[in-house]
Every structure is written in structure tokens, then in C-alpha cells.
Amino acid sequence: MKKSLLIGLLLIAANGFAQTDTIQKKMDSVQVKIDKLEDTKDSLKAADTVRYWKKGGLVGLNFSQASFTNWAAGGVNSVSLTALTDLFANYKRGKNSWENTLVMAYGLIQSDHAAPRKNEDKIELTSTYGRFADKHWSYTVMLNAKTQFDNSYNYPDDSTVVSHFLAPAYGLFSLGMEYKTTDKSFSFLVSPLTGKFTIVNDQRLADAGAFGVDPATYDTSGAVITHGAMIRYELGGFIKMMYKKEIMKNVLLATKVELFSNYLDRPQNIDVNWELQLDMKINRFLVASISTQMIYDHDIPVPVERTINNVVVPGVGPRLQFKEVLGIGIAYKF
């Protein structure tokens, strides 16, 4: 009897342990499934975030060269090299969009035995937030900043520095609306409320009133009474138009026009910046390109020579500025 009771108790205990082990295994299995669901959820979140962002860009190196030997018509041997980086990171989710671009370029040219000189120098950052309004229109907030990498000199007369990093630097903050076509090849931004500021982070240039800042004031002996302002603020209206499209196979046209009017000072004098880029793809890596830029800003004095009574008189004044670069090089798009 006692033996049977003991065996029964052992069987009951064994069965209890077996059930406990089974329950534990089931709990472990449930936990594994929960962990897998959490991992899947995290993966979906990560994939979702990636889906909303679109990133990419282009890096390139352009080269041009000219050589003359016993050339009766004359000419100057020259070689130039220009590096370009164009990056973008755009976010789109529902009615909200956030577009960011960074363009950097730097180039040097050497002619005969002269020292190398710059033929390109640019840093430009643009960030635009948009909120869908209706059909092709969006409410927008845009921030734009421009400056350069290196010193620029007053060639060919001397080596006086006329500009450098943050002297000048231009900033633009605008509130307005933007129109975009369905294929996004054309956009038109209009901002009736735009703040513009110019930084001249060089007291010598600021004292001279370079790039439109207020110049220094002097007494009759030529001593400085007050130094020139290193920053200038403007409030006005702004318009920006952009067009970018492959106009034929392997030929990409991109152009941008910016117009600004300062409400506070001579609003009839419109600041103009027009850029055009034409890229012709030769193969996967080789590309030929031509770029132009035209600037007019009444507040930026440009060296001007005038002839008065057959005498050349140097001076400064507002003038149309124009730049053109033609080259062939390598480019990698990602």
C-alpha cells in the first residue's frame, strides 16, 4: 500500500514537471514570436523612413587645355581644372516636403608662366520646406546661403585681396508660394516677404563699402571716425524660376533665374542672377558641359575705366557681370 502510494506521488510529480516544462516551452515560443514581430516592426519603420527620403548627387572633374607652337595668329598656352560637387537630400511625406541642395565648385587656370588663378569658386546651400496647398501650388519657406572657398585678387594689376570666404556671404530667407509642374521640370517661386543679408567679414573691405555695405566715415585728415558695416540687411520681394529637363537624349539643360527687389532702398533696381548649365553625356563617365552666369546688382561696385578728354580715368560703378565656362571631364552620378 505504501509502495503504491509512493509510486502514485512520483507519477503525479513527474506529470507536474512535464506540464511545467511544456508551459515554459510554449511561453518561450510565444516570446520568440513577439521578438520577431518587434524586429519586423522596426524593419518596417526603417524601410518607411528610407522610402520618404531620396538622396543622391554628382561629382565631377572638368579639364580644358590650349597649346600654341609657332602659331602666327598668336595665342596663350593655358590649362584649367575644375572640381564640382552637387548633392541633394529630399523628403516627401503626405502634404509635407523638404528639399535640400548643396553645390560646391572650385577651379584653377594657368596661362603660360603666370601663377595659377581661380576661374571658379562657389558654395551654395538651399533648403526649402513646402506644404501642399492646391493642385500644383505649395506654401513654402526657403533658406539660401552663398559664399566662396578662397581668396580672389585684383588681377592683373596687383595681388590685393578683393574677396574671400564669408567676404562676401549672402543669405536669403523667404516666405511665399511655389508652383511645380506634374513632372517637376519647371518651378516658379514667388515671395512677397523676403529678408536678404550680406556679410563682409573683412574690415578693410567693409570700410571700402564693398558689396553694398555702408562704408567707413573719415575726418578731414583721413582718420576713421566709424568703421564700415560688416553686414547689410534688406527686405523685399523675391522670384525664383527653375527649369531642368533632358531636352534630347543624353543632353540635360538646367537653368535658374532669381530676381530680388529691396523695398527699403531703390526698389526699381532689380537684383538679377541667371545661371545656365548644359551637360552632354558622352558615355557612362565622360561629359562635356557649358555653364554661364549673369549677375546684376546695383549695390556691387565693379571696376570701370572711363575716357575723359582722351584720358583714361579709373573708377567703379554697377555693371553687368558675366561668366562662361566650357569643359570636358569625368562625372559620377549616384
C-alpha positions as CSV (number, residue, x, y, z in Angstrom):
1,M,0.0,0.0,0.0
2,K,2.7,2.4,1.0
3,K,4.7,1.4,-2.1
4,S,1.7,2.0,-4.4
5,L,1.1,5.4,-2.7
6,L,4.8,6.4,-3.2
7,I,4.7,5.4,-6.9
8,G,1.5,7.4,-7.4
9,L,3.0,10.5,-5.8
10,L,6.1,10.2,-8.0
11,L,3.9,9.9,-11.1
12,I,1.9,13.0,-10.1
13,A,5.2,14.9,-9.6
14,A,6.6,13.8,-12.9
15,N,3.5,14.8,-14.7
16,G,3.6,18.2,-13.0
17,F,7.2,18.8,-14.1
18,A,6.3,17.7,-17.6
19,Q,3.4,20.1,-17.7
20,T,5.6,22.9,-16.3
21,D,8.2,22.2,-18.9
22,T,5.6,22.2,-21.7
23,I,4.2,25.5,-20.5
24,Q,7.7,27.0,-20.3
25,K,8.4,25.9,-23.9
26,K,5.1,27.4,-25.1
27,M,6.0,30.7,-23.3
28,D,9.4,30.7,-24.9
29,S,7.8,30.1,-28.3
30,V,5.4,33.0,-27.8
31,Q,8.3,35.2,-26.7
32,V,10.2,34.3,-29.9
33,K,7.2,35.3,-32.0
34,I,6.9,38.6,-30.1
35,D,10.6,39.3,-30.7
36,K,10.2,38.5,-34.4
37,L,7.1,40.8,-34.6
38,E,9.2,43.6,-32.9
39,D,12.0,43.1,-35.3
40,T,9.6,43.2,-38.3
41,K,8.0,46.4,-36.9
42,D,11.5,48.0,-36.6
43,S,12.4,46.9,-40.1
44,L,9.2,48.4,-41.5
45,K,9.8,51.7,-39.7
46,A,13.3,51.8,-41.1
47,A,12.1,51.0,-44.6
48,D,9.4,53.6,-44.2
49,T,11.9,56.3,-43.3
50,V,14.1,55.4,-46.3
51,R,11.1,55.5,-48.6
52,Y,10.3,59.1,-47.6
53,W,13.9,60.2,-48.3
54,K,15.5,60.5,-51.7
55,K,19.3,61.2,-51.7
56,G,21.9,61.5,-54.4
57,G,24.2,63.7,-56.3
58,L,27.0,64.2,-58.8
59,V,30.8,64.7,-58.5
60,G,32.8,65.7,-61.5
61,L,36.2,67.0,-62.7
62,N,36.4,69.1,-65.8
63,F,39.5,69.8,-67.8
64,S,40.4,72.2,-70.6
65,Q,43.7,73.0,-72.4
66,A,45.1,75.1,-75.2
67,S,48.5,74.9,-76.7
68,F,50.2,77.0,-79.4
69,T,53.6,76.4,-81.1
70,N,54.8,78.8,-83.9
71,W,51.2,80.0,-84.3
72,A,51.2,83.0,-86.5
73,A,47.9,84.3,-85.2
74,G,49.1,84.3,-81.7
75,G,47.7,82.7,-78.6
76,V,48.4,81.9,-74.9
77,N,49.0,78.3,-73.6
78,S,46.7,77.5,-70.8
79,V,45.3,74.7,-68.8
80,S,42.4,74.6,-66.3
81,L,40.9,72.1,-63.9
82,T,37.6,72.5,-62.1
83,A,36.0,70.2,-59.5
84,L,32.3,70.1,-58.9
85,T,30.0,68.5,-56.3
86,D,26.2,68.7,-56.5
87,L,24.3,66.9,-53.7
88,F,20.6,66.7,-52.8
89,A,18.5,65.2,-50.0
90,N,14.7,65.5,-50.4
91,Y,12.0,64.3,-48.0
92,K,8.3,63.8,-49.1
93,R,5.5,62.6,-46.9
94,G,1.9,63.4,-47.3
95,K,1.4,67.1,-47.8
96,N,4.9,67.9,-46.5
97,S,8.1,68.2,-48.5
98,W,11.6,69.3,-47.6
99,E,14.2,69.8,-50.3
100,N,17.9,70.4,-49.7
101,T,20.7,71.0,-52.2
102,L,24.4,71.7,-51.8
103,V,26.5,72.9,-54.7
104,M,30.3,73.4,-54.5
105,A,32.8,74.2,-57.2
106,Y,36.4,75.2,-57.4
107,G,38.7,75.7,-60.4
108,L,42.1,77.0,-61.3
109,I,43.6,78.1,-64.6
110,Q,47.2,78.6,-65.5
111,S,48.3,80.6,-68.6
112,D,51.9,80.5,-69.8
113,H,54.3,81.1,-66.9
114,A,51.8,83.0,-64.8
115,A,50.8,81.7,-61.3
116,P,47.5,79.7,-61.2
117,R,44.4,81.8,-60.8
118,K,40.8,81.0,-59.9
119,N,38.2,80.5,-62.7
120,E,35.5,79.0,-60.4
121,D,34.7,79.3,-56.7
122,K,31.3,78.6,-55.3
123,I,29.5,77.3,-52.2
124,E,25.7,77.4,-52.3
125,L,23.2,75.7,-49.8
126,T,19.4,75.8,-50.3
127,S,16.8,74.4,-48.0
128,T,13.1,74.6,-48.9
129,Y,10.1,73.4,-46.8
130,G,6.8,73.0,-48.6
131,R,3.2,72.4,-47.5
132,F,0.7,71.3,-50.2
133,A,-1.9,74.0,-50.9
134,D,-3.8,73.1,-54.0
135,K,-3.1,71.2,-57.2
136,H,0.4,72.5,-58.3
137,W,0.9,75.1,-55.5
138,S,2.5,74.8,-52.1
139,Y,3.2,77.2,-49.3
140,T,7.0,77.5,-48.9
141,V,9.7,78.6,-46.5
142,M,13.2,78.9,-48.2
143,L,16.7,79.5,-46.8
144,N,19.6,80.1,-49.2
145,A,23.2,80.8,-48.4
146,K,26.1,81.6,-50.8
147,T,29.9,82.2,-50.3
148,Q,33.2,81.1,-51.7
149,F,36.2,79.0,-50.7
150,D,39.3,81.0,-51.5
151,N,40.8,84.5,-51.9
152,S,40.1,86.5,-55.1
153,Y,42.7,89.1,-56.2
154,N,42.6,92.3,-58.2
155,Y,44.4,90.8,-61.3
156,P,46.2,91.6,-63.4
157,D,47.3,94.9,-61.8
158,D,48.2,93.7,-58.3
159,S,47.6,90.9,-55.8
160,T,45.2,92.8,-53.5
161,V,42.5,90.6,-52.0
162,V,39.1,91.7,-53.2
163,S,37.0,88.8,-51.7
164,H,37.4,85.6,-49.7
165,F,35.4,83.1,-47.6
166,L,32.5,85.0,-45.9
167,A,33.5,88.2,-47.6
168,P,31.1,88.3,-49.1
169,A,28.4,85.8,-48.0
170,Y,24.8,86.2,-49.0
171,G,21.8,84.9,-47.1
172,L,18.1,84.8,-48.2
173,F,15.1,83.9,-46.1
174,S,11.7,83.9,-47.9
175,L,8.1,83.1,-47.2
176,G,5.8,82.5,-50.2
177,M,4.3,80.0,-52.6
178,E,5.7,77.7,-55.2
179,Y,4.3,76.3,-58.4
180,K,5.6,73.0,-59.8
181,T,4.6,71.1,-63.0
182,T,3.5,67.5,-62.7
183,D,6.9,66.2,-63.9
184,K,8.6,68.8,-61.7
185,S,10.8,70.0,-64.6
186,F,9.6,73.6,-64.0
187,S,9.1,75.5,-60.8
188,F,8.1,79.1,-60.0
189,L,8.5,80.5,-56.5
190,V,7.1,83.9,-55.6
191,S,7.8,85.5,-52.2
192,P,6.4,89.0,-51.3
193,L,8.2,88.8,-48.0
194,T,11.9,88.1,-48.2
195,G,14.8,89.0,-46.0
196,K,18.3,89.3,-47.5
197,F,21.6,89.9,-45.7
198,T,25.1,90.5,-47.0
199,I,28.1,89.7,-44.8
200,V,31.5,91.2,-45.4
201,N,33.8,89.5,-42.8
202,D,36.7,91.7,-43.6
203,Q,37.0,95.2,-42.0
204,R,39.2,96.6,-44.8
205,L,36.6,95.6,-47.4
206,A,33.8,96.8,-45.2
207,D,35.4,100.2,-44.7
208,A,35.6,100.5,-48.5
209,G,31.9,99.8,-48.8
210,A,32.4,96.6,-50.8
211,F,29.4,94.5,-51.9
212,G,26.9,97.2,-50.8
213,V,27.6,97.6,-47.1
214,D,27.8,101.1,-45.6
215,P,31.4,102.3,-45.9
216,A,33.5,103.9,-43.2
217,T,33.4,107.6,-42.4
218,Y,36.6,109.7,-42.2
219,D,37.6,113.0,-40.8
220,T,39.4,115.7,-42.9
221,S,42.8,114.1,-42.1
222,G,41.7,110.7,-43.3
223,A,41.3,109.1,-39.9
224,V,38.5,106.7,-39.5
225,I,35.6,108.1,-37.4
226,T,33.3,105.0,-37.7
227,H,34.3,101.7,-39.4
228,G,32.2,100.3,-42.2
229,A,29.3,97.9,-41.5
230,M,30.2,94.3,-41.9
231,I,26.6,93.3,-42.5
232,R,23.7,94.7,-44.6
233,Y,20.0,93.9,-44.2
234,E,17.4,94.2,-46.9
235,L,13.7,93.5,-47.0
236,G,11.9,92.9,-50.3
237,G,10.2,90.7,-52.8
238,F,11.8,87.6,-54.4
239,I,11.0,85.5,-57.5
240,K,12.8,82.3,-58.5
241,M,12.3,80.2,-61.6
242,M,13.9,76.9,-62.4
243,Y,13.8,74.6,-65.4
244,K,15.6,71.2,-65.6
245,K,14.9,68.6,-68.3
246,E,16.6,66.2,-70.7
247,I,15.9,68.2,-73.9
248,M,17.2,65.4,-76.1
249,K,18.9,62.0,-75.5
250,N,21.9,62.5,-73.1
251,V,21.6,66.3,-73.2
252,L,20.4,67.9,-69.9
253,L,19.5,71.5,-69.6
254,A,19.2,73.3,-66.3
255,T,18.6,77.0,-65.8
256,K,17.7,79.2,-62.8
257,V,16.7,82.9,-62.6
258,E,16.5,84.8,-59.4
259,L,15.1,88.3,-59.0
260,F,15.1,90.5,-55.9
261,S,13.7,94.0,-55.2
262,N,14.6,95.8,-52.0
263,Y,11.5,97.6,-50.7
264,L,13.6,99.9,-48.5
265,D,16.1,101.3,-51.0
266,R,15.6,102.0,-54.7
267,P,13.1,99.1,-55.3
268,Q,13.2,99.8,-59.1
269,N,16.8,98.4,-59.2
270,I,16.2,94.7,-59.5
271,D,19.0,92.3,-58.5
272,V,19.3,89.6,-61.2
273,N,21.1,86.2,-61.0
274,W,20.7,83.9,-64.1
275,E,22.5,80.6,-64.3
276,L,22.5,78.1,-67.1
277,Q,24.1,74.6,-67.3
278,L,24.1,72.3,-70.4
279,D,25.5,68.8,-69.8
280,M,26.1,66.5,-72.8
281,K,26.8,62.9,-71.7
282,I,29.4,61.1,-73.9
283,N,29.3,57.8,-72.1
284,R,28.9,56.5,-68.5
285,F,31.6,58.7,-67.1
286,L,32.6,61.3,-69.7
287,V,30.6,64.5,-70.1
288,A,31.0,67.8,-71.9
289,S,29.5,70.9,-70.3
290,I,29.0,74.6,-70.7
291,S,27.8,76.9,-67.9
292,T,27.1,80.6,-67.8
293,Q,26.2,83.0,-65.1
294,M,24.9,86.6,-65.4
295,I,24.7,88.9,-62.3
296,Y,23.4,92.4,-62.0
297,D,23.4,94.1,-58.5
298,H,23.3,97.9,-58.4
299,D,24.9,97.8,-54.9
300,I,28.0,95.9,-56.1
301,P,30.6,98.3,-57.5
302,V,32.7,96.9,-60.4
303,P,36.0,98.5,-61.6
304,V,35.2,100.7,-64.6
305,E,37.5,102.8,-66.8
306,R,36.2,106.0,-68.4
307,T,37.8,108.1,-71.1
308,I,37.5,111.8,-70.3
309,N,39.3,114.3,-72.7
310,N,41.3,111.4,-74.1
311,V,42.5,110.5,-70.6
312,V,41.6,107.1,-69.1
313,V,40.2,107.6,-65.6
314,P,39.7,104.5,-63.4
315,G,36.6,104.2,-61.3
316,V,33.9,101.9,-60.0
317,G,30.2,101.5,-60.8
318,P,27.4,99.0,-61.2
319,R,27.8,96.7,-64.2
320,L,26.5,93.5,-65.7
321,Q,28.7,90.6,-64.7
322,F,29.1,87.6,-66.9
323,K,30.9,84.3,-66.6
324,E,31.2,81.3,-69.0
325,V,32.9,78.0,-68.5
326,L,33.3,75.3,-71.2
327,G,35.0,72.0,-70.5
328,I,35.1,68.2,-70.8
329,G,35.6,65.9,-67.9
330,I,34.5,62.9,-65.9
331,A,31.4,62.8,-63.8
332,Y,29.9,60.2,-61.5
333,K,26.2,60.3,-60.6
334,F,24.8,58.5,-57.6
